[in-house]
């Protein structure tokens, strides 16, 4: 992974980012310079692997658990991201 500054200063929230297409999107956004919020529903270990890959390549990422099928959970993750990162500039609604 080669770090780029294309999305530097932007925060990207990727739902379902611990595996499959969501993981690939999260890695690409991290590679483009975005701070990536790796959302997961059940597998903290897999989410932290994605975070580690992004951070190891010079990017910035962290994971947050949320059930995207639950409105309260959605509101909580949005509020957490806004408090921690200041904005959500890119939203990828990948969770099934």
LOKE-782377 format. One record per residue (C-alpha): residue in one letter; x, y, z. Coordinates in steps of 0.05 Angstrom, whole numbers, plus 5000, padded with zeros to 4 digits. Example, Ala and Ser with C-alpha at 12.3 -4.5 7.8 and 13.67 -1.06 7.14 Angstrom:
A524649105156S527349795143
***
This chain:
X500050005000X502750684980X500351285019X497551884979X494952555003X488952574956X483852545014X488252825069X484353185123X477952805107X474552285149X471451675116X466551215152X466050535120X460650075146X462049335144X469449475135X472448875170X472148415110X470848345036X468948944994X468549395055X475649215075X478149365005X474650035004X477350215073X484450045052X483750454988X481051055026X486750995076X491650955018X488651594990X490051955056X483251955090X482551805164X478451165160X473250945211X472850185204X465849985225X464449265245X458648895274X461748285307X469148175291X473548665329X479648245311X478448305236X476849045242X483349165280X487248805226X484549305175X486249885222X493249605231X494349545156X492250265145X496350535202X502450125183X502350425114X502551135142X495051255143X490451385201X484750935222X480650685281X475050185290X468050275318X462849745331X455649885310X449649495285X447749895223X440849575224X439249945289X437650685287X440250815358X446850475340X447450895277X446251535316X451551335367X456951175316X455651835279X456152225344X462551855363X465851985296X463852725298X466552795369X473052435353X474452665282X470353295274X466753095210X464552535164X466752735094X465952055060X460751535078X460850845047X454650455067X457449765052X454249355109X449048865084
***
